[in-house]
Amino acid sequence: MPLNKLFIAGPCVLDTEETAFETARMLESIFAGREGVEWVFKASFLKDNRTSAGSFRGPGISEGLSMLSSIRRAFGVRVTTDVHEPGQVEAAAASVDILQIPAFLCRQTSLLEAAGSAGIPVNVKKGQFMNPINMAGAVDKLRSRGCPMVMLTERGSFFGYGDLVVDFRSLSVMSGICDSVLLDVTHSLQRPGALGGSSGGDREHAVRLARAAAAWGLDGLFFEAHPRPSESPSDRETILGPALAAELVDGAMRHWEGRR
């Protein structure tokens, strides 16, 4: 995996296979012809961390992993998804190229050890409540089971009850304890629970945040995208449509190139 110009992008959660393929085609067109860029398609088969009981959660592990496998074959792109419990790891690792650990589960020892034993890279989201230096514990748990590559992703820190902020010192701290550091642009712009039954957010800041992270020199960017954000079953306030996703990638690439 390259340690620069890496983008992990896709919908928050899988909905229909048609929408998943449409999103993959949208992203493929955005990344086409960009020298030295790797993009990884991301999507969750099940979202356990939901604001309300009525929130859409996804198709489940069997159908979801089947969709991701189909996208990997059709587009020749690596794929990633998150796992929530040790019992999901084996099936997920057989269908995807990178396992992801959700932010609220970044301290779960049994989950991390299972993921570390899978033999593929693992990306751990830093908990919104975590001091970045304490992510060393998650890294150690993964490496103790032979994980070949440990990635850490900053996704904002709680600022009061209903907001998140990005402390760029976190990127510097985590770069010293893992193999690759990314910034989750869209989740960092969430306002948890702001809409009552779901989270709000401020997608208008996405491009500038991505540019700042690229200028800092981190290894990659993570963002969520959908062909029609207003139709996304989750994260409608922060997920990026085609134009904004392309603008984010263009801006980040210019700042990465400027560091050469």
Secondary structure as UniProt FT lines:
FT   STRAND          6..10
FT   HELIX           17..31
FT   TURN            32..33
FT   TURN            35..36
FT   STRAND          38..42
FT   TURN            53..54
FT   HELIX           61..75
FT   STRAND          78..82
FT   HELIX           86..88
FT   HELIX           89..93
FT   TURN            94..95
FT   STRAND          98..101
FT   HELIX           103..105
FT   TURN            106..107
FT   HELIX           109..116
FT   TURN            117..118
FT   STRAND          122..125
FT   TURN            128..129
FT   HELIX           132..135
FT   HELIX           136..143
FT   TURN            144..146
FT   STRAND          150..154
FT   STRAND          157..158
FT   STRAND          164..165
FT   HELIX           169..175
FT   TURN            176..177
FT   STRAND          180..184
FT   HELIX           185..188
FT   STRAND          190..191
FT   TURN            192..195
FT   STRAND          200..201
FT   HELIX           203..205
FT   HELIX           206..216
FT   STRAND          220..225
FT   HELIX           229..231
FT   TURN            236..238
FT   HELIX           242..258
//
